Amino acid sequence: MIIANKKNTFSGSYDGFKTHLLIGESNVGTKRLSIQITDVEVNKEQFLHSHEPEQCDYIVKGRRDADR
């Protein structure tokens, strides 16, 4: 069993984001699944992009511009 958290996984930073790869090719060998935790700075937003695997977002805390 893999136990992954922010402290023991690969992380990267870019333009207001810090991403922690919990599950992915680097630790389980699959290209079909990726689970990440991403911390987003205030007033930053995800840029339009595409990649494999598909992406699903689960927002723990925060709000969209439309909610202000």
N, CA, C and O of each residue as an XYZ file, in Angstrom:
272
protein
N       0.838     -1.169      0.000
C       0.000      0.000      0.000
C       0.887      1.237      0.000
O       1.890      1.300      0.711
N       0.502      2.217     -0.806
C       1.217      3.487     -0.859
C       0.502      4.484      0.042
O      -0.708      4.679     -0.069
N       1.252      5.104      0.924
C       0.705      6.179      1.750
C       1.378      7.458      1.273
O       2.580      7.643      1.464
N       0.598      8.340      0.652
C       1.153      9.549      0.058
C       0.524     10.777      0.691
O      -0.675     10.809      0.968
N       1.350     11.783      0.913
C       0.873     13.069      1.422
C       1.796     14.167      0.913
O       2.763     13.885      0.206
N       1.510     15.400      1.263
C       2.312     16.525      0.775
C       3.780     16.421      1.175
O       4.648     16.927      0.463
N       4.067     15.784      2.282
C       5.438     15.731      2.796
C       6.320     14.707      2.087
O       7.541     14.860      2.077
N       5.733     13.667      1.496
C       6.575     12.602      0.951
C       6.383     12.370     -0.552
O       6.708     11.295     -1.056
N       5.861     13.365     -1.266
C       5.635     13.204     -2.698
C       6.356     14.279     -3.490
O       6.827     15.273     -2.937
N       6.433     14.061     -4.796
C       7.012     15.047     -5.704
C       6.128     16.287     -5.707
O       4.902     16.183     -5.754
N       6.750     17.456     -5.656
C       5.972     18.695     -5.750
C       6.646     19.641     -6.735
O       7.852     19.575     -6.972
N       5.837     20.511     -7.292
C       6.344     21.500     -8.228
C       5.557     22.784     -8.078
O       4.408     22.767     -7.637
N       6.165     23.887     -8.439
C       5.514     25.189     -8.335
C       5.528     25.886     -9.685
O       6.491     25.778    -10.444
N       4.457     26.598     -9.972
C       4.397     27.401    -11.187
C       3.318     28.457    -11.045
O       2.203     28.144    -10.626
N       3.616     29.672    -11.378
C       2.696     30.794    -11.483
C       1.533     30.781    -10.488
O       0.369     30.778    -10.888
N       1.851     30.773     -9.204
C       0.814     30.838     -8.183
C       0.242     29.515     -7.742
O      -0.718     29.483     -6.972
N       0.822     28.395     -8.223
C       0.341     27.067     -7.871
C       1.471     26.257     -7.245
O       2.626     26.374     -7.654
N       1.138     25.442     -6.263
C       2.077     24.433     -5.760
C       1.335     23.108     -5.808
O       0.308     22.940     -5.150
N       1.851     22.172     -6.582
C       1.195     20.890     -6.809
C       1.991     19.764     -6.170
O       3.219     19.733     -6.247
N       1.277     18.838     -5.540
C       1.869     17.660     -4.904
C       1.269     16.428     -5.571
O       0.060     16.211     -5.482
N       2.078     15.630     -6.228
C       1.623     14.435     -6.932
C       1.499     13.283     -5.933
O       2.508     12.734     -5.492
N       0.277     12.920     -5.578
C       0.049     11.837     -4.625
C       0.135     10.472     -5.290
O       0.813      9.571     -4.795
N      -0.554     10.326     -6.410
C      -0.564      9.066     -7.155
C      -0.293      9.386     -8.619
O      -0.943     10.261     -9.191
N       0.645      8.696     -9.220
C       0.952      8.937    -10.627
C       2.013      7.983    -11.135
O       2.401      7.035    -10.452
N       2.470      8.250    -12.333
C       3.439      7.366    -12.983
C       4.713      7.208    -12.157
O       5.307      6.130    -12.136
N       5.130      8.260    -11.486
C       6.400      8.203    -10.746
C       6.370      7.263     -9.542
O       7.415      6.748     -9.145
N       5.181      7.024     -8.945
C       5.184      6.149     -7.771
C       4.314      4.895     -7.906
O       4.455      3.977     -7.098
N       3.427      4.826     -8.894
C       2.653      3.599     -9.100
C       2.788      3.040    -10.506
O       2.297      1.948    -10.792
N       3.453      3.786    -11.387
C       3.754      3.278    -12.717
C       2.646      3.391    -13.753
O       2.822      2.936    -14.883
N       1.517      3.981    -13.404
C       0.430      4.093    -14.375
C       0.396      5.470    -15.020
O       0.635      6.480    -14.358
N       0.103      5.506    -16.298
C      -0.087      6.775    -17.004
C      -1.568      7.120    -17.088
O      -1.932      8.185    -17.585
N      -2.422      6.222    -16.604
C      -3.863      6.383    -16.742
C      -4.516      7.060    -15.539
O      -5.703      7.383    -15.586
N      -3.764      7.278    -14.467
C      -4.339      7.845    -13.259
C      -3.357      8.826    -12.632
O      -2.158      8.560    -12.549
N      -3.878      9.946    -12.200
C      -3.069     10.938    -11.508
C      -3.939     11.597    -10.445
O      -5.025     12.093    -10.744
N      -3.463     11.600     -9.214
C      -4.164     12.286     -8.126
C      -3.191     13.281     -7.525
O      -2.085     12.926     -7.117
N      -3.626     14.539     -7.478
C      -2.759     15.609     -6.988
C      -3.507     16.495     -6.001
O      -4.734     16.586     -6.026
N      -2.750     17.139     -5.142
C      -3.265     18.228     -4.315
C      -2.590     19.484     -4.840
O      -1.366     19.529     -4.965
N      -3.377     20.497     -5.147
C      -2.815     21.742     -5.656
C      -3.280     22.903     -4.790
O      -4.479     23.110     -4.606
N      -2.334     23.650     -4.266
C      -2.620     24.867     -3.514
C      -2.524     26.031     -4.490
O      -1.518     26.184     -5.183
N      -3.568     26.850     -4.544
C      -3.637     27.969     -5.477
C      -3.621     29.270     -4.682
O      -4.406     29.447     -3.751
N      -2.722     30.178     -5.055
C      -2.650     31.472     -4.390
C      -3.918     32.287     -4.672
O      -4.591     32.076     -5.681
N      -4.225     33.206     -3.780
C      -5.376     34.091     -3.939
C      -5.249     34.864     -5.255
O      -4.163     35.318     -5.614
N      -6.360     35.005     -5.962
C      -6.466     35.723     -7.240
C      -5.723     35.052     -8.392
O      -5.461     35.704     -9.403
N      -5.383     33.796     -8.274
C      -4.793     33.024     -9.372
C      -5.842     32.048     -9.883
O      -6.779     31.709     -9.160
N      -5.693     31.596    -11.120
C      -6.616     30.621    -11.670
C      -5.877     29.662    -12.579
O      -4.819     29.982    -13.120
N      -6.454     28.475    -12.739
C      -5.860     27.459    -13.598
C      -5.948     27.917    -15.049
O      -7.015     28.326    -15.508
N      -4.842     27.853    -15.766
C      -4.845     28.220    -17.175
C      -5.468     27.093    -17.998
O      -5.419     25.928    -17.603
N      -6.046     27.441    -19.129
C      -6.664     26.466    -20.017
C      -5.591     25.523    -20.549
O      -4.577     25.969    -21.086
N      -5.815     24.230    -20.401
C      -4.850     23.241    -20.868
C      -5.549     21.893    -21.067
O      -6.709     21.727    -20.690
N      -4.843     20.948    -21.655
C      -5.377     19.593    -21.801
C      -4.227     18.601    -21.675
O      -3.070     18.926    -21.939
N      -4.574     17.396    -21.268
C      -3.578     16.340    -21.097
C      -4.287     15.027    -20.822
O      -5.497     14.998    -20.596
N      -3.534     13.951    -20.843
C      -4.014     12.647    -20.393
C      -3.352     12.402    -19.052
O      -2.182     12.758    -18.908
N      -3.989     11.839    -18.090
C      -5.377     11.414    -18.057
C      -6.329     12.593    -17.894
O      -5.901     13.736    -17.734
N      -7.640     12.294    -17.938
C      -8.627     13.342    -17.729
C      -8.449     13.948    -16.344
O      -7.862     13.333    -15.455
N      -8.960     15.151    -16.175
C      -8.781     15.859    -14.914
C     -10.132     16.161    -14.292
O     -11.075     16.546    -14.984
N     -10.215     15.987    -12.996
C     -11.413     16.311    -12.226
C     -10.954     17.149    -11.036
O      -9.988     16.789    -10.362
N     -11.626     18.245    -10.778
C     -11.244     19.123     -9.668
C     -12.216     18.968     -8.506
O     -13.427     18.859     -8.700
N     -11.672     18.960     -7.313
C     -12.459     18.923     -6.088
C     -11.952     20.080     -5.241
O     -10.820     20.049     -4.759
N     -12.775     21.090     -5.061
C     -12.345     22.293     -4.356
C     -12.641     22.132     -2.869
O     -13.788     21.919     -2.475
N     -11.597     22.235     -2.048
C     -11.733     22.065     -0.610
C     -12.118     23.380      0.052
O     -12.933     23.405      0.974
N     -11.525     24.475     -0.425
C     -11.798     25.769      0.172
C     -11.560     26.846     -0.888
O     -10.608     26.756     -1.663
N     -12.409     27.847     -0.921
C     -12.232     28.944     -1.868
C     -13.528     29.258     -2.555
O     -14.585     28.737     -2.201
N     -13.432     30.133     -3.562
C     -14.613     30.501     -4.340
C     -14.216     30.985     -5.714
O     -13.081     31.405     -5.936
N     -15.170     30.924     -6.643
C     -14.953     31.402     -7.997
C     -15.178     32.903     -8.028
O     -15.809     33.452     -7.124
N     -14.666     33.583     -9.064
C     -14.899     35.022     -9.227
C     -16.378     35.340     -9.238
O     -16.796     36.352     -8.676
N     -17.178     34.495     -9.866
C     -18.614     34.729     -9.975
C     -19.298     34.743     -8.602
O     -20.393     35.285     -8.454
N     -18.641     34.140     -7.598
C     -19.221     34.058     -6.257
C     -18.897     35.273     -5.395
O     -19.380     35.369     -4.267
N     -18.098     36.191     -5.896
C     -17.666     37.342     -5.085
C     -18.726     38.396     -5.020
O     -18.531     39.430     -4.381
